[in-house]
């Protein structure tokens, strides 16, 4: 518990000292970015693919077609094995605001957020268009649910995803 608290305090101090500059906090950098001297920097090759991902989704309205595009081109994901892309990874990328040039770090234990500028890969208007389509598509999926559950709207994992149920 003490170690966790110290880690959280250390992150907060690091973010406060950064004063709005991009600070890499560790882990795996987002696809399209890389860690250079503990700073968020754009990876030009991957950034080009991020733009293609948003364009392809906007054109086809299908995450599966984006996956096919990436796999056929031989683009390797950060963590995927054998060059295969996970559909959820692509969905998360399409919803990630960092690609518009503002990265947000949320420290859950103290419920505090810090944001700073990073290199922009896509425009805010394109991001907003994709979000509208993405949300409309997810609403359509929700309407197609086969059954209602009593706590379906309230059951959320701490990571933000819905917890499903099975009818037998």
VMD Tcl script that draws the C-alpha trace (Angstrom):
set ca {
  {0.00 0.00 0.00}
  {2.82 2.40 0.90}
  {4.68 1.57 -2.30}
  {1.54 2.27 -4.34}
  {0.99 5.63 -2.62}
  {4.61 6.66 -3.21}
  {4.32 5.70 -6.85}
  {1.17 7.81 -7.24}
  {2.81 10.80 -5.51}
  {5.85 10.42 -7.75}
  {3.70 10.47 -10.89}
  {1.80 13.52 -9.71}
  {5.03 15.39 -8.93}
  {6.51 14.46 -12.30}
  {3.39 15.73 -14.08}
  {3.32 18.96 -12.04}
  {6.99 19.66 -12.76}
  {6.43 19.09 -16.48}
  {4.35 22.27 -16.59}
  {2.31 21.34 -19.68}
  {5.22 19.77 -21.59}
  {4.84 16.23 -22.85}
  {6.06 13.68 -20.32}
  {6.27 9.98 -21.08}
  {5.09 8.13 -17.97}
  {6.27 4.68 -19.03}
  {4.59 1.62 -20.47}
  {3.94 1.09 -24.15}
  {3.60 4.26 -26.20}
  {0.50 4.68 -28.35}
  {0.76 3.49 -31.92}
  {1.94 6.57 -33.86}
  {4.14 7.85 -31.03}
  {7.41 6.85 -29.41}
  {9.40 7.66 -26.30}
  {12.45 9.82 -27.02}
  {14.28 11.12 -23.94}
  {11.13 10.63 -21.83}
  {9.09 12.82 -24.21}
  {6.15 11.93 -26.48}
  {7.39 12.19 -30.07}
  {5.61 11.35 -33.30}
  {6.80 8.24 -35.12}
  {6.41 9.39 -38.74}
  {5.89 5.91 -40.25}
  {3.27 4.90 -37.72}
  {1.62 8.34 -37.77}
  {0.98 7.87 -41.48}
  {-0.84 4.63 -40.66}
  {-2.88 6.30 -37.93}
  {-4.13 8.79 -40.52}
  {-4.98 5.89 -42.85}
  {-6.84 4.12 -40.02}
  {-9.08 7.13 -39.41}
  {-9.60 7.68 -43.14}
  {-10.47 4.02 -43.75}
  {-12.94 3.93 -40.86}
  {-14.57 7.13 -42.05}
  {-14.83 5.71 -45.58}
  {-16.10 2.20 -44.74}
  {-17.58 2.59 -41.21}
  {-16.06 -0.78 -40.36}
  {-13.37 -1.63 -37.82}
  {-12.97 -5.00 -39.53}
  {-12.00 -3.31 -42.83}
  {-9.36 -1.27 -40.94}
  {-8.02 -4.52 -39.44}
  {-7.85 -6.09 -42.92}
  {-6.06 -3.04 -44.33}
  {-3.39 -3.15 -41.61}
  {-2.84 -6.89 -41.77}
  {-2.67 -6.99 -45.59}
  {-0.11 -4.18 -45.55}
  {1.98 -6.06 -42.97}
  {1.75 -3.33 -40.32}
  {2.69 -4.78 -36.94}
  {0.76 -3.81 -33.83}
  {2.65 -2.92 -30.67}
  {1.69 -5.96 -28.66}
  {-0.02 -8.32 -31.09}
  {1.62 -11.54 -32.10}
  {2.32 -12.50 -35.69}
  {1.27 -9.08 -37.02}
  {-2.41 -9.58 -36.19}
  {-4.50 -6.65 -34.99}
  {-7.15 -6.87 -32.30}
  {-10.50 -5.21 -33.14}
  {-10.70 -3.68 -29.65}
  {-7.26 -2.13 -30.10}
  {-8.45 -0.42 -33.27}
  {-11.67 0.73 -31.57}
  {-9.64 2.21 -28.70}
  {-7.39 4.00 -31.19}
  {-10.42 5.50 -32.94}
  {-11.66 6.84 -29.61}
  {-8.30 8.13 -28.34}
  {-8.16 11.93 -28.20}
  {-4.36 11.95 -27.97}
  {-4.15 11.76 -31.76}
  {-5.63 15.29 -31.90}
  {-2.62 16.69 -30.04}
  {-3.75 16.64 -26.39}
  {-2.76 13.73 -24.16}
  {-4.51 13.27 -20.84}
  {-3.16 11.30 -17.89}
  {-5.62 10.37 -15.17}
  {-4.41 9.35 -11.73}
  {-7.32 7.23 -10.48}
  {-6.45 7.00 -6.80}
  {-6.56 10.77 -6.31}
  {-9.10 11.36 -9.11}
  {-6.98 14.01 -10.80}
  {-6.25 14.57 -14.49}
  {-3.29 16.22 -16.17}
  {-3.16 17.12 -19.85}
  {-0.37 18.27 -22.11}
  {0.32 18.84 -25.78}
  {1.82 16.20 -28.04}
  {2.43 16.18 -31.79}
  {-0.88 16.19 -33.64}
  {-1.58 13.33 -36.07}
  {-5.21 13.94 -37.08}
  {-7.42 17.02 -37.03}
  {-9.98 17.62 -34.31}
  {-12.75 17.86 -36.92}
  {-11.92 14.42 -38.33}
  {-11.79 13.00 -34.80}
  {-15.23 14.48 -34.04}
  {-16.69 13.08 -37.27}
  {-15.37 9.62 -36.43}
  {-16.78 9.87 -32.88}
  {-20.25 10.74 -34.20}
  {-20.23 7.75 -36.54}
  {-18.72 5.47 -33.90}
  {-21.32 6.44 -31.27}
  {-24.20 6.14 -33.75}
  {-22.97 2.67 -34.71}
  {-22.75 1.59 -31.04}
  {-26.29 2.87 -30.36}
  {-27.52 0.71 -33.21}
  {-25.80 -2.30 -31.63}
  {-27.44 -1.52 -28.28}
  {-30.89 -1.53 -29.91}
  {-30.18 -5.00 -31.29}
  {-29.68 -6.52 -27.84}
  {-31.45 -9.84 -27.51}
  {-32.48 -9.34 -23.89}
  {-32.62 -6.71 -21.19}
  {-30.94 -7.25 -17.87}
  {-31.96 -5.56 -14.66}
  {-28.56 -3.97 -13.97}
  {-27.31 -3.85 -17.58}
  {-26.81 -0.08 -17.65}
  {-25.02 0.00 -14.30}
  {-22.63 -2.95 -14.53}
  {-19.32 -1.45 -15.60}
  {-15.81 -2.71 -15.11}
  {-13.34 -0.27 -13.55}
  {-11.71 -0.01 -17.00}
  {-14.98 1.41 -18.41}
  {-16.28 -1.57 -20.41}
  {-19.74 -3.02 -19.84}
  {-20.12 -6.31 -18.06}
  {-22.36 -8.64 -20.04}
  {-24.72 -11.40 -19.05}
  {-25.78 -14.70 -20.50}
  {-29.31 -16.11 -20.60}
  {-29.75 -19.87 -20.20}
}
mol new
graphics top color blue
foreach p $ca { graphics top sphere $p radius 0.5 }
foreach p [lrange $ca 0 end-1] q [lrange $ca 1 end] { graphics top cylinder $p $q radius 0.2 }
display resetview
